[in-house]
Structures are given as C-alpha cells and as structure tokens.
C-alpha cells in the first residue's frame, strides 16, 4: 500500500539533504501516517484507514463522519 493519506491525499515530497559544504543529495519527506480503526455510527461499521496526523486532528475536532463526507466531496476517499 502506498504512503498516501486516505482522507487528505498527503504524500511524500522530494527535497535535498544539504551538507555543511552545501553538497546537495536527493531525499524524501514522507508524510506522518498512522493506521487507525474508526467506528462510523451512521453505517454501523468499523473502518481501517491510513491517515496523516493532521487528518487525525481534524477527526478529533470535527468527527469522522464530517471528515469522510468532506473527502468524498473532494474525490479523495472513494470507499
């Protein structure tokens, strides 16, 4: 499975390691992802999602149903 947040679409970025001598080599900045189970009361089922920590903060603030609805409208979450 790829390293992409299923709710926000966040994924790895590419950048440079820069040494003290200003030598540059390619590197990846991976998204901070966590695999977590959520209970959706409207559908009466458990769902396992790979979410970023930023998405987890949104879920704690708004609720899982609101975040799922928003990501479905944006076309990111299709399950």
C-alpha positions in Angstrom: 0.0 0.0 0.0 1.3 3.4 -0.9 2.3 6.1 1.7 -0.7 8.4 1.0 -3.2 9.7 3.5 -6.6 8.3 2.5 -8.5 11.3 3.8 -6.4 14.3 2.8 -4.3 12.9 0.0 -1.0 13.9 1.6 2.0 12.1 0.2 5.8 12.2 0.1 7.6 15.3 -1.1 11.1 15.4 -2.7 13.8 17.7 -1.5 17.5 17.9 -0.8 19.9 17.0 2.0 22.2 19.9 2.3 25.6 19.3 4.0 27.7 21.9 5.7 29.7 22.2 2.4 26.4 22.8 0.6 26.5 19.5 -1.2 23.0 18.5 -2.2 21.6 15.0 -2.5 18.0 14.0 -3.1 15.9 12.8 -0.2 12.2 12.2 0.6 10.0 13.9 3.1 7.4 11.2 4.0 4.0 12.1 5.3 3.5 11.2 9.0 1.0 8.4 8.6 -0.8 6.2 11.1 -3.0 3.2 10.5 -6.1 3.5 12.7 -9.6 2.0 13.1 -12.6 4.2 13.3 -16.2 3.4 14.1 -18.8 5.1 11.9 -22.1 5.1 13.7 -24.2 6.1 10.6 -23.0 3.0 8.7 -22.7 0.9 12.0 -19.3 -0.5 11.0 -15.6 -0.2 11.7 -13.2 1.1 9.0 -9.4 0.9 9.0 -7.8 4.0 7.4 -4.2 5.1 6.9 -4.4 8.8 7.9 -1.9 11.6 8.5 -1.6 13.1 11.9 -3.1 16.3 10.6 -6.2 14.3 9.4 -6.3 12.7 12.9 -6.5 16.2 14.5 -9.4 17.1 12.1 -11.2 13.9 13.0 -10.8 14.7 16.7 -12.1 18.2 16.1 -14.9 17.7 13.5 -15.8 14.0 13.8 -15.1 11.1 11.5 -18.4 11.5 9.6 -17.8 15.1 8.7 -14.2 14.4 7.6 -15.3 11.4 5.5 -18.0 13.5 3.8 -15.6 16.3 3.0 -13.0 13.9 1.5 -15.7 12.1 -0.6 -16.8 15.5 -2.0 -13.2 16.3 -2.9 -12.9 12.8 -4.6 -10.1 11.6 -2.4 -11.9 8.9 -0.4 -13.9 6.6 -2.5 -14.7 3.6 -0.3 
